[in-house]
Amino acid sequence: MGKLLIVGTVAFDAIETPFGKTDKILGGAATFIGLAASQFDVDSAIVSVVGEDFPQEYLDLLTDRNIDISALEIVKGGKTFFWKGKYQNDLNSRETLITDLNVLANFNPVVPDDFKDAEVVMLGNLHPSIQLSVINQLKKRPRRIILDTMNFWMDNTWDELQEVIKHIDVLTINDEEARQLTQEYSLVKAAQKIYGMGPKYVVIKKGEHGALLFHKEQIFFAPALPLEEVFDPTGAGDTFAGGFAGYLAASDDSSFNNMKKAVIHGSNLASFSVEKFGTERMLSLEHKEIKDRLHQFKKLTQFDIELQ
């Protein structure tokens, strides 16, 4: 059983889409990553911070899925990170209405001793200095260090972001962010530039249009499964990252072919995440559903063709 270390936010979200809206519900990058990774045979731990207002029932949801929360700091008298957003009709564009950092503003991550030798480290979207601090606490070089980031850090912490990117193996970002990071419109050229920054692999997420995996001259594309209903895309990218990292940690294989399988597993789990608000769908997910949908992915991408 592999070890997976997850670093990211555990938070409250309030979400509005064309299909409805919620009050404060469970959210955060580390939460979605952890729930997705829990579908695999891995020991995982979350490094994050919440306030005293964070409900015990949410903590129990994580521990019930064998996620170690000993490094989830609870700040007495503090308030948990809160994000509120509104999605437009196409669900591709959203407006951030509220971002309250609260206890996250002074977060200093502490990696638990049992996970300083984790085989895979998933650095969720956070300040680059926090991500680098986690890397510096590890006892040995993990098999894979995966980093997720966003345009906010490119705009405001460019130098720190460049420094942490030097130390990772896999960068996962969306297509808009890849273009901003490299100033290249072509995603192929963007991936080539990112190799020069440090990572060996680049995963570019394209939302409802799938995901691309780049490694040297090799490219793999995984489609997104066409769905009858999409309620809420919040956390879909983190769910993808959790499935990707969880599969890699469980499989003990870092070949390009296995990375391709990890992309499919991540895409598969992300397709469930969008079917309900927040983490609701991930909490009700059953193994048979995951297996059945993997077969759908296979049918979607498998074909026979005669080559002359």
C-alpha positions in Angstrom: 0.0 0.0 0.0 1.5 3.3 -1.1 1.6 6.5 0.9 0.1 9.7 -0.4 0.7 13.1 1.2 -1.9 15.7 0.4 -1.5 19.4 1.0 -4.2 21.9 0.3 -7.3 23.7 1.6 -10.0 22.2 3.7 -12.7 24.8 3.5 -16.3 26.0 3.4 -17.8 26.7 0.0 -21.0 28.5 -0.9 -22.0 27.8 -4.5 -24.5 29.2 -7.0 -25.1 27.7 -10.4 -28.0 27.9 -12.9 -29.4 24.7 -11.1 -29.5 26.1 -7.6 -27.4 27.3 -4.7 -26.0 26.2 -1.4 -25.2 27.6 2.0 -21.8 26.8 3.5 -20.9 23.3 2.6 -17.7 21.2 2.8 -15.1 22.1 0.2 -11.4 22.8 -0.3 -8.8 21.4 -2.7 -7.4 18.9 -0.1 -10.9 17.6 0.7 -11.7 16.8 -3.0 -8.2 15.3 -3.5 -8.5 13.2 -0.4 -12.0 11.9 -1.2 -10.9 10.9 -4.7 -7.7 9.3 -3.6 -9.6 7.3 -1.0 -11.1 5.2 -3.8 -7.6 3.5 -4.2 -5.6 1.3 -1.9 -3.4 4.0 -0.4 -2.5 5.4 3.0 -3.2 9.1 2.7 -2.8 12.1 5.0 -4.0 15.7 4.7 -1.9 18.7 5.8 -4.1 21.7 6.2 -5.8 24.1 8.7 -9.3 24.8 9.8 -11.0 26.9 12.4 -12.8 26.0 15.6 -16.0 26.4 13.5 -15.3 23.3 11.4 -17.8 20.6 12.3 -16.8 17.3 13.8 -19.1 15.5 11.3 -16.8 16.8 8.5 -13.7 15.5 10.3 -15.5 12.2 10.7 -16.2 12.0 7.0 -12.5 12.1 6.3 -11.4 9.7 8.9 -14.2 7.3 7.9 -12.4 7.1 4.5 -9.1 6.2 6.1 -7.7 9.7 5.6 -5.1 10.6 8.3 -6.0 14.1 9.6 -3.4 14.3 12.4 -1.8 17.1 10.5 -5.1 19.0 10.0 -4.5 21.9 12.4 -7.6 23.2 14.2 -7.1 26.8 15.3 -8.9 27.6 18.6 -11.1 30.6 18.1 -10.3 30.7 14.4 -12.6 30.6 11.4 -12.2 28.2 8.4 -11.3 29.4 4.9 -14.4 30.4 3.0 -15.1 30.8 -0.7 -18.3 31.8 -2.4 -18.8 31.8 -6.1 -21.4 32.0 -8.9 -21.2 30.1 -12.2 -22.6 31.4 -15.4 -25.0 29.5 -17.6 -22.2 27.6 -19.5 -20.6 26.5 -16.2 -17.2 27.4 -17.7 -16.9 30.9 -16.3 -17.5 31.8 -12.7 -17.4 34.9 -10.5 -15.8 34.9 -7.1 -18.0 36.7 -4.7 -16.2 36.2 -1.4 -12.8 34.9 -0.4 -12.1 34.9 3.4 -8.7 33.4 4.1 -9.3 33.4 7.8 -6.9 30.8 9.5 -5.3 30.1 6.1 -3.6 33.5 6.2 -1.1 32.3 8.8 -0.9 28.6 8.0 2.5 26.9 8.5 2.3 23.3 7.4 3.7 20.5 9.4 4.2 17.2 7.7 3.5 14.2 10.0 6.5 12.0 10.6 4.8 8.9 9.2 4.4 10.7 5.8 7.8 12.3 5.4 8.7 9.3 3.3 5.5 9.3 1.1 5.9 7.8 -2.4 3.6 10.5 -3.9 3.1 14.1 -2.8 0.1 16.0 -4.1 0.6 19.8 -3.6 -2.9 21.3 -4.0 -3.5 24.9 -5.0 -1.9 27.0 -2.2 0.7 29.7 -1.8 3.9 28.5 -3.4 5.9 29.2 -0.3 3.7 26.7 1.6 4.1 24.1 -1.1 7.9 24.5 -1.0 7.9 24.3 2.8 6.3 20.9 2.5 8.9 19.7 0.0 11.7 20.8 2.4 10.2 18.7 5.2 10.4 15.4 3.3 13.0 12.8 4.4 13.6 11.5 0.9 12.7 12.3 -2.7 9.2 10.9 -3.4 8.6 8.9 -6.6 6.4 11.8 -7.8 5.8 15.3 -6.6 2.6 16.7 -8.3 1.8 20.4 -8.1 -1.4 22.2 -8.9 -1.5 26.0 -9.1 -3.5 28.8 -10.7 -3.3 32.2 -12.3 -3.6 34.1 -9.0 -0.2 32.8 -8.0 1.3 33.6 -11.4 0.0 37.2 -11.0 1.1 37.7 -7.4 3.9 35.3 -6.5 5.8 34.7 -9.7 9.3 34.2 -8.2 8.1 31.8 -5.5 6.1 29.8 -8.0 9.1 29.5 -10.3 11.2 28.2 -7.4 8.7 25.5 -6.3 8.2 24.4 -9.9 11.9 23.6 -10.1 11.4 20.8 -7.5 8.4 18.9 -8.8 7.8 16.1 -11.3 4.3 16.8 -12.5 2.5 20.1 -13.0 -1.3 20.1 -13.4 -2.9 23.3 -14.6 -5.7 24.2 -17.0 -5.2 25.4 -20.5 -5.7 29.1 -19.7 -3.1 28.9 -16.9 -0.6 27.0 -19.1 -0.8 29.8 -21.7 -0.3 32.5 -19.0 2.6 30.6 -17.4 4.5 30.3 -20.7 3.1 33.0 -23.0 2.5 30.3 -25.6 -0.9 29.8 -27.2 0.0 26.3 -28.5 -0.4 23.8 -25.6 2.4 21.7 -27.2 4.8 24.6 -27.1 3.6 25.5 -23.6 4.4 22.0 -22.3 7.8 22.2 -23.9 8.5 25.4 -22.0 7.3 24.0 -18.8 9.8 21.1 -19.1 12.5 23.7 -19.0 11.2 25.0 -15.7 11.7 21.6 -14.0 8.8 19.2 -14.3 9.1 16.0 -16.4 5.4 15.7 -17.0 2.7 18.2 -17.7 -1.0 17.6 -17.3 -3.2 20.3 -18.9 -6.9 20.1 -17.9 -9.5 21.3 -20.4 -12.6 20.9 -18.3 -15.5 19.4 -20.3 -13.0 18.9 -23.2 -10.8 16.4 -21.4 -7.1 16.5 -20.3 -3.7 16.3 -22.0 -0.6 14.5 -20.7 2.8 15.5 -22.0 6.2 13.9 -21.5 9.1 14.7 -23.8 7.8 13.8 -27.3 4.9 11.8 -26.0 1.3 13.1 -25.8 -1.8 11.4 -24.5 -5.3 12.8 -24.6 -8.2 11.7 -22.3 -11.7 12.9 -23.2 -14.2 14.0 -20.7 -17.2 11.7 -20.6 -20.4 13.4 -22.0 -22.8 13.6 -19.1 -26.6 14.0 -19.0 -26.5 16.3 -16.0 -23.8 18.7 -14.7 -24.8 20.6 -11.5 -21.5 22.0 -10.1 -18.0 22.0 -11.5 -16.5 23.1 -8.2 -13.7 20.7 -7.2 -13.7 18.8 -10.4 -10.0 19.7 -11.1 -9.0 18.7 -7.6 -11.0 15.5 -7.9 -9.1 14.8 -11.1 -5.8 15.4 -9.3 -6.8 13.2 -6.4 -7.7 10.3 -8.7 -4.5 10.8 -10.7 -2.3 10.9 -7.6 -4.2 8.2 -5.8 -3.8 5.8 -8.6 -0.1 6.5 -9.0 0.5 6.0 -5.2 -1.4 2.7 -5.3 0.2 1.2 -8.4 3.9 1.7 -7.7 4.6 2.3 -11.4 5.7 5.7 -12.8 6.0 4.7 -16.5 4.3 6.9 -19.1 1.8 4.1 -19.8 0.8 4.0 -16.2 0.6 7.8 -16.1 -1.9 7.5 -19.0 -4.0 5.2 -16.8 -3.8 7.7 -13.9 -5.2 10.4 -16.2 -8.2 8.2 -17.1 -8.9 7.4 -13.5 -8.7 11.1 -12.6 -11.1 12.0 -15.4 -13.4 9.2 -14.4 -13.7 10.4 -10.8 -14.1 14.0 -11.9 -17.0 13.0 -14.0 -18.9 12.0 -10.9 -17.9 15.1 -8.9 -19.8 17.5 -11.1 -23.1 15.6 -10.8 -24.0 17.1 -7.4 -23.1 20.2 -5.4 -19.7 20.2 -3.6 -18.5 16.9 -2.2 -22.0 15.3 -2.1 -21.5 12.9 -5.1 -18.1 11.8 -4.0 -19.4 10.9 -0.6 -22.1 8.6 -2.0 -19.9 7.0 -4.7 -19.8 3.2 -4.9 -17.1 1.0 -6.4 -19.4 -0.5 -8.9 -20.3 2.9 -10.3 -16.6 3.7 -10.8 -15.9 0.4 -12.5 -19.0 0.8 -14.8 -18.0 4.3 -15.9 -14.4 3.2 -16.6 -15.9 0.8 -19.1 -17.8 3.7 -20.7 -14.4 5.6 -21.0 -12.9 2.6 -22.6 -15.8 2.3 -25.2 -15.5 6.1 -25.8 -11.8 5.9 -26.8 -11.4 2.4 -28.2 -11.6 1.7 -31.9 -10.2 -0.5 -34.7 -8.7 1.0 -37.9 -6.8 -0.5 -40.7 -3.6 1.3 -41.5 -2.1 0.8 -45.0 
